[in-house]
């Protein structure tokens, strides 16, 4: 192998190692990251389900799904969406009815 070929191989290996370190190196400030509440998670899930329903309707109208597959998938998505919306309503009603925490005195 020539000197230029060896240098190219070493450069590629270093680049690959650097890429892996950049992608997989753990976050240093994990404690500073925002932890989602159950309500935030459910709201994101609701939006995802709405998007999935819109996509399913579009693909059905485009002829990509037979009627029985469309009906089954739509029913499953609607049932999951109903469960998520019901839990959101429950959590929001508990949040609104809960008394405000007392201020701390020093």
Secondary structure as UniProt FT lines:
FT   HELIX           3..24
FT   HELIX           30..32
FT   HELIX           38..61
FT   TURN            62..63
FT   HELIX           67..97
//
